[in-house]
């Protein structure tokens, strides 16, 4: 497993929670790259600039995640079908 710094680890966890993939979404890949840059930065100014951009991009990703339609959970659908069948519904 790759060794991630603390900022990159936190960003990857948030992306997982928001259901964004670094493979499929350019913004997700960019925030991971910014997080890695912060973790490895030797200069405070560069890290602060990257952190500011990272913060704004995460806000944008959270907004996009909130606007996505909720995907149906196949397990919940199965439970609901069983419940209806037991009640005599179709």
NORHUMO-V88595 format. One record per backbone hydrogen bond with DSSP energy under -1.0 kcal/mol. NH is the residue of the N-H (numbers start at 1). CO is the residue of the C=O. Records with the same first field share a line. If there is no record, write none. Layout:
NH: CO + CO
//
This chain:
9: 5
10: 6
11: 7
12: 8
13: 9
14: 10
15: 11
16: 12
17: 13
18: 14
20: 15
25: 21
29: 25
30: 26
31: 27
32: 28
33: 29
34: 30
35: 31
36: 32
37: 33
38: 34
39: 35
40: 36
47: 43
48: 44
49: 45
50: 46
51: 47
52: 48
53: 49
54: 50
55: 51
56: 52
57: 53
58: 54
59: 55
60: 56
61: 57
62: 58
63: 59
64: 60
65: 61
66: 62
67: 63
77: 73
78: 74
79: 75
80: 76
81: 77
82: 78
83: 79
84: 80
85: 81
86: 82
87: 83
88: 85
89: 84
//
